[in-house]
Amino acid sequence: MDTIGKRIRLARELRGINQRELSNRLDIQQPTVSHWEADHSDMRISSVVKIAEVLAVPPGWLAFGGPLPKRMPPSRESTPRGIRE
């Protein structure tokens, strides 16, 4: 996976959730997720951290790539708030 957008999409799909559900968990609008996955917008590091928490992947993997963790913990069920600074 060579872009952060592709890694977000992969992690989201492995969790079995759609863009709308991810956007709801992050308290953002769905088009924002679509833009991220298409690599059409820059992200704040705080957003990367929140996405990683929700999708239960290491933030470093999400930001920089590398091998996908062999065992991913269950996703976080609570809805995080305030990813905007």
C-alpha positions in Angstrom: 0.0 0.0 0.0 1.8 3.1 -1.2 -0.5 5.9 0.0 -2.3 6.8 3.2 -5.6 6.9 1.4 -5.1 3.3 0.2 -4.2 2.2 3.7 -7.3 3.9 5.2 -9.5 2.1 2.7 -7.8 -1.3 3.3 -8.2 -1.0 7.1 -11.8 0.2 6.8 -12.7 -2.7 4.4 -11.0 -5.2 6.7 -13.1 -3.9 9.5 -16.2 -4.3 7.3 -17.4 -0.8 7.6 -18.3 1.7 4.9 -17.2 5.3 4.5 -20.4 6.6 6.2 -19.9 4.5 9.3 -16.3 5.6 9.5 -17.3 9.2 9.1 -19.9 8.8 11.9 -17.4 7.3 14.2 -15.0 10.2 13.5 -17.8 12.8 13.7 -16.9 14.2 10.3 -18.7 14.3 6.9 -18.6 11.3 4.6 -17.1 13.2 1.7 -14.0 13.9 3.9 -13.3 10.2 4.1 -13.8 9.9 0.4 -11.3 12.7 -0.2 -8.8 11.1 2.2 -9.1 7.7 0.5 -8.6 9.2 -2.9 -5.6 11.1 -1.6 -7.2 14.4 -2.6 -6.7 16.2 0.7 -4.0 16.5 3.3 -4.6 15.2 6.8 -3.6 16.5 10.2 -1.6 14.1 12.4 -4.4 14.2 14.9 -6.8 12.9 12.2 -4.4 10.0 11.5 -4.3 9.1 15.1 -8.1 9.1 15.5 -8.6 7.1 12.3 -6.0 4.6 13.6 -7.8 4.3 16.9 -11.2 3.7 15.3 -9.8 1.2 12.8 -7.5 -0.4 15.5 -4.3 -0.2 13.4 -1.0 1.3 14.4 -0.8 5.0 13.6 2.7 4.5 12.2 1.4 1.9 9.7 -1.4 4.2 8.7 0.8 7.2 8.2 3.9 5.5 6.7 3.0 2.0 5.5 5.0 -1.1 6.0 3.7 -4.6 6.6 0.1 -4.8 7.9 0.0 -6.1 11.4 -0.7 -9.9 11.4 -3.1 -9.7 14.3 -5.3 -6.6 14.5 -7.2 -6.0 17.7 -11.0 -5.4 17.7 -12.0 -2.0 16.5 -12.9 0.7 18.9 -16.7 0.9 19.2 -17.0 4.3 20.8 -17.2 7.4 18.6 -14.2 9.6 19.1 -14.8 13.4 19.0 -12.9 16.4 18.1 -10.4 15.4 15.5 -10.3 19.0 14.3 -7.9 21.3 16.0 
